[in-house]
Amino acid sequence: MFLNKMRVVLSLIGIAIGIAAVIILVAIGNGASSKMLSQIEKMGSNLITIDAGKIKEVLGRRRQVSKVISLKEKDCDAILEGCSRNIIAAPTQDKTLLIKYGNGATTGRVIGTTQEYPGIRNFKIARGRFFTGDENKLSSRVAVIGLKIVDNLFKGENPVGEFIRINNIPFEIIGTLEPKGSSYDGANEDEVVFIPLKTGMRRLFNVDYIKNIYVQMKNKNDIEITQKEIKTILRDKHKLNLREKEDDFTIQNMYATMNTETETNNSFTLLISSVAGLSLLVGSVGILAVMLLSVKERASEIGLRMAVGAKSKDILIQFLFETVILSSVGGILGILTGILVTIVLNFFTDFNSMITLSSVLMSVLVSGFLGMFFGVYPARKASRIKPIKVLNS
């Protein structure tokens, strides 16, 4: 091997690139999956969402395909009264509006909801407080704002007690939210303003219907039963059974969403790993070519060894051992390269790639297996050389 350095180096590079590609792409896939699941979990635990109208997924994005006037506040009350399990619920209506403070202005998603919403959706108060049920009943003009709104209008200063204008209607800021980041569907949850639902519906949105109802269970084992009960309650409330119509609402639970996203990410990871495996296969074919050339060039050496007493199995073991060394060294170089590139990617980008022990062990096993598999043919060919014929030539 040391006599043919360039040939050996090229074959090692082929194996190393293949192993590194597998590790890097699997790490990217795992990171994407972990980030997606983390964002879904941040939406709230044991959570069921009810959307007005029919919702369908289009290229990974949720899109409304029917009118959104099918849910009312009384539907939320009916769910709270009719479900047999211990639940809490929060109705919402929202709209992107212009928000002003002094000479500054920004846009944000103004969400009208009730006092249960932050607990259900995992929003934490940084300063001040959230509004109460009484403030909702009285249609009070109070607001709780997200970090992005604070930065845009107040440059990070404490805004509690100040007044902002939403569509030129003044609202007193009674609290600010801790940073939350983006939701799994890409919405910025720091660029929000929470106001009492009744205030929003009467003064800003000018509607008598809601967009969503968020329902949280105490026990995740109650999700399936609660989801069925909610469907029965809403169909009965909307008189859909009498008219034999389809649901005019969409119910989803977070665990079903998580399972769907996990399956999608697993399929994506498998796909990109298969593509990386092709480069690994090419590198292994390179080892096969190197060993076949080696057998041809060393025919006289093999014949001489067999003439002085070496058996066929000795020649077979020798060439298999050389092949395993090539693939193992290439595998080690590939693993180190894959880990290094993943670290660099995490440092300079937002990929958040995750290297798992299973992917490293798989790479080691694959490199060893390929060394044995592609080394058998040249080793067997070398062990069948006729010493007399070779020495005479």
N, C-alpha and C positions, 0 to 999 in steps of 0.2 A: 504493500500500500504506500510506503514511503518512497518507492521508486516511481510511482505515478501520482505525484502530489496533485497536479491540476485536475486530473480525472476524478480523484477522490474528493477534492474540494467541491467540485461541481455537483457530485452526487449528494454530498452532505448538505449543500445549499438547497437542493431540491427537497430533501426530507424536512429540513429545518423550516423552510417557508410553508410547507404543507401543515406541519404541526403547529407552527405559530399562528397560521390563519385560522385553524380550528379553535385554538384557545381564545384568540382575540374576538372572533365572531360570536362564539358561545358566551363570552364575557359581556359583549355588547347586548346580546339578546337577554341574558339574565338581568343586566342592569335595567334595561327597558321594562322588563316584566316587573321587577321589584319597584321601580318608580311608579308604574301604573297602579299596582296594587296599593301602594302607600297613598296615592292620591285618592283612590276610591275609598280607602278606610278613613281618610280625613273627612269625608263627607258625613260620616256618622256611623256608629255601630248599630247593629240590629235594626236597620233602617229600611222602610218601604216608602217609595215615592209614587204619588198618584198624579199624573199629568192630565190636564183637560184635553180632550180630543185624542186622535190616534197619532202615535209616534212611531216612526220607523227609523232604522239605521241606514244611512246612505254614506258609503265610503268611510265608515267609522264615526260619522257625525249623526246626531239625532236631528230629525227633521219633522216638523209638524205637517200632517197630511189631511187634517180636517179642522173645523172651527174650534176655537179655544174658549167657548162660552158655556161649556157644559158643567162646570163645577161652581158651586156656590158655597158660602160660609156654612149654610145649614147642612151641607153634605159632610163637612168636618164634624159638626155636632152630632150628626147621625152615626158616624163611624165611632166616635167616642162613647156614645150611648149603646150602640149595638154590638160592639166587639166583646167577646167573652174574656179575652186576655187583658192583662194590665198594660195599657198603652198610654202614650201621650202623643198629641198631634198639633201641627202648626200649619195653617193655611198661608199662602203667599200670593202676592201679585207684584209684578215689577215692571220697570220701564227705564230705559237709559235717558237721563235728563241732564240739563245744564245746571251746574251748582256754582254759586258765586259767594265770594267773601271779600268785602272791600272792593279793590280794583282787580282782584284775581278771579279767574273762572276755570273750571274744569268740567269734564263730563264723567258721569259714573252711573252705575246701576242702582237705582233707588228701589229698595225692596220693602214693601209693606207686609208686615207679619205680626205675630203675637209674641208674648214674653217667653213662650216655650222654645222658640226657634233656636237660639244660641246653644242651648243644652242638647237639642236633637242633632244639630249640624256641627258640633264641636267648635263653635266660635268662642274665643276667650276675651274677656274684658281686660284691657290694659289700664285704662283710667276711667274714673267715673262709674257709671252703672248702665244697665239696660232698662228700657221702659217697662212699666208695670201693666197689669191687666186693666187697672182703673184708668190709666192714661190712654189705653187703647179704646176703652168704652167711651171716654170723653172726647175722643178724636183730638188729643193734645198734639201740638206742633213741636215735638221733640225728636231728636235724631241721634243715632249712634253711628260713627263714621269709621271707615277702614283706614289702614296705614297709608295707602296710596293717596287718599283724599287729604289726609293730614299733611303729607309731604308736599302735595301740589298747592294747597291753599295756605297752610300755616308754617311751612318750612321746618317741620319737626317740632314746633312749639306746642305747648299744651293748649288745645282748643276748647276744653270743657268750660261751659259758661258763655261761650261766644255764640253769635247767631250767623247762620248761613241762609242763603236764599235759593230755594229750589223752584224753578219756574216763577221766580219773583215772589214766592211765598216764604216768609221767614220761619226758620226752625231753630230752636235752641239745641245746641250740642250738649248732651248729658253724659256721653261716654265715647271712648275710642276702643278699637279692637286690636288685639295682638296680630302680628303677621301670620297669614295662612297660606299664601302662595296661590297657585293655579289648581283648579279642580281637574278631574280626569278628562273632562271634555274641553279643556283649554280656557275656561272662563277665569278671569283674574278675580279672586275672592278678597283681595285687598282694596279693590276699586269699587267699594260698595257703600251705600248709606242705608241704614235700617230706620224705618219710621213705623209708627203704629198702623196696622192694616186699615182700620176704619178711616184714619186720617188720609192715608194714601188714596183709598178708593173714592173718597168724597172730594178731596181738594186737588189731587194731582192726576189720578188716572181716569176719573170720571166714568167708572164702570161699576157694575153690581155683581161681577163674577170674579173668580180667582183663577190663577194659572196652575197652582200645585198645592198638594197637601203632603206634608212629610209626617210619617207615623213611625214612632220608635217603640220597640218592645223591650220589656225588662229582660226577657229570656229569648235568646236567638232560636231556641227550639220551637217557639211559638210563631215563627215567621210564616211558615207554610199555611198553618191554620188561619192566622190573622189575614193573610192575603186572600184566601178563599172567602172569609167572612166579609171583607171589605168589598169584594166583587159582588157578592150577593146583596149587600146593603145598597150599593150604588145602583145596581141594575133595578132593584125594587124601587128605590127613590126616584130614579129617572124614568120608571115605567117602561123599561126596555123589553121586559118579558112579555108584556101585554101586546106590544107591537112587533115582537119577534125581531128586534133590531140588534145589530152588533153593538159592542161596548162603545160608548162615546167618551171613554177615558182609557188611560194606559197605566197599568200597575207594574212596577218593577221593584225587586228587592236587591240590596247590595251584594248579597252572597251569590245570587244568580249572575249579576253583572261581573263579579270577581271571577267566577268560574268561566264565564265566556271569554273574558280578557285573558285569563290564564291559558285557556286552550288555544286562543289566537296566537299568543306570544310563543307558546310551545311549538306550534306549527311553523311560525316564522323562524325560530331558533333552529329547528330541524332542517328547514330549507337552506338557511345560510350555512349550516354545518355541512350539509351535503355538498354545497358548492365548494366549500373549503376542502372537503374530502377529495374532490377531483384533483386539486393541486397536490395533495398528499399522494394520490395514486400516480401522478406524473413523476413525482420525486422517486417513488418506489420503482417505477419502470426504469428510471435512470440508474438505480442500483443494479437492477437486472442486467442492463446493458454493460455496466462496468465489470460485473462479475463474468459475463460471457466473454468479453474481450480478454479478461485476465486469464480465463481458462485456455483460450486459444493461444495467447502469448506464452503461457507457462506450460505448454504441453510437454516439452522436453524435460522440464523440471519434474513434472508429475510422473512421466515415464521412468525417469532415473530413480525416483523415490520408490516406485513400485517394484523396480528391478532389484533393489537392495533390501526388499522385505516389507515395504508398506502395503497394507491391505486396502481394499476399496473403501471400507468404512473409515479408515484413517484419512483418506483424501476427502471423503464426504464431510467428515467432522471439521476438517481444516477449512474448507470453503464455506461451510455453514457458519463457522465461528467468525470468519472474516466479514461475512454479510451482516451478521448480528452486530458486530462491532460498528460497522458503518451506519446501520439504522439506529443503533442506540446512541451513538455520538450525535448523529443528526437530530434525533429526538430530544436529547438534552439541550442542544443548541436552540432547537425550536421552542422548547418550553421556556427557556431563559428569555428568548426574543419576545415570545408572546406576553410574558409577565411584564417585561420592560416596556413594550409598546402600550400595554393596557394602562400601566402607571402613568405614562406620558399623556395618553388620551384623557385620563381622569384629571390630570393636572392642568391641561391646556383647554379642555372642552367641558361641556356639561353632560357628557354621555353617562357618567356614573356607572362604568362597566364593573362587573363583579366576576372575579375569577373564583371558581369553585374547585374543591379538591377532586370532585368526580371528573371534571373535564381534564385536569392534569393527569390523573390516573388513567383515564381513557386514552389520552395521547401517548402515555408511556406504553400501555398495552398494545395500542395500534401500531406504534413504531416497531416494537419487538415482533409482533405478528407478521407485519409486512416484510421485515428482515428475513424471518424464517420462510415465509411463503415464496418470496421472490428469490430466495437463495437456494431453494431445493433443486430447481432445474439445472442451474450452472454447476452446483455441487455434485449432483448426480451424473451430469455429463462428464465432469472431471474424473469421477471415480470409475467410469467405464472406459477410460482411455487404455488402449492396448500398448503396454510398454515396448514390446518388440517392434511394433510398427512405427512408433514414434522415434525410438532410438535409431532405427535403420534410416529413417528419413533425415 
